[in-house]
Amino acid sequence: MADWPTTVGRRSAARRFSLITLLKNDLGQAAAPAPSYDGALNEECLSLEGCELLKPLWDMGKAIYIVKYGSQIFVTAGHKQVASKLHLNVILTNLDVNSPEPLDRFGS
């Protein structure tokens, strides 16, 4: 776990430069998120079925972004229901950095 004072200091520094701070891939911290986070970026919750752990951030009015790397075959009706219910912004992309567009987008 990061040194808390240092982490808070970095978030404060980011704000001075008009940058946002996102909780990344740490579903354990999402249960009691620090108010200084502007939202979350997660790459795992759809695969691990843990997206509901991000709900406290949504309840605080924070943005939640989900990035999934893979093919469109990955996207199921169930994934779309979870994204809609939890107000997730999901981008499905592939690992090819030369791809001009995401493979799919869904959610809020």
C-alpha positions, -999 to 999 in steps of 0.1 A, spaced: 0 0 0 12 35 -8 24 58 19 -8 77 27 7 112 32 27 109 0 -4 98 -19 -25 126 -6 3 150 -14 4 138 -50 -34 142 -54 -31 178 -41 -3 185 -65 -24 171 -94 -52 195 -85 -29 225 -87 -23 216 -123 -60 209 -130 -54 172 -133 -78 145 -121 -69 116 -99 -84 82 -104 -83 51 -82 -68 24 -105 -75 -13 -103 -78 -13 -65 -113 -26 -57 -103 -30 -20 -100 8 -16 -133 15 -35 -153 4 -5 -142 35 15 -128 58 -13 -110 90 -4 -131 120 -13 -101 134 -32 -104 108 -59 -123 121 -90 -133 86 -100 -120 51 -108 -103 33 -137 -105 -4 -136 -93 -31 -161 -104 -62 -141 -138 -60 -126 -158 -73 -156 -136 -103 -157 -135 -108 -120 -172 -99 -114 -162 -73 -89 -176 -41 -105 -203 -38 -77 -174 -29 -54 -171 4 -73 -206 15 -63 -195 37 -34 -177 59 -59 -208 62 -80 -228 70 -49 -204 99 -43 -210 112 -79 -176 100 -92 -170 88 -127 -162 51 -132 -143 40 -163 -137 4 -172 -112 -6 -199 -112 -42 -211 -87 -55 -236 -98 -83 -259 -122 -90 -287 -159 -82 -291 -166 -119 -283 -159 -109 -246 -189 -86 -244 -220 -104 -232 -255 -92 -224 -246 -97 -188 -217 -74 -190 -239 -47 -206 -265 -52 -178 -238 -47 -151 -225 -16 -168 -259 -1 -171 -270 -10 -136 -238 4 -120 -234 34 -144 -201 22 -157 -184 37 -188 -169 7 -206 -144 8 -234 -135 -25 -251 -102 -21 -270 -75 -43 -283 -38 -42 -274 -28 -29 -308 -19 7 -301 -23 15 -338 -61 8 -337 -78 41 -344 -110 33 -325 -122 11 -296 -138 -22 -305 -170 -13 -285 -183 11 -259 -212 6 -236 -227 16 -203 -235 51 -190 
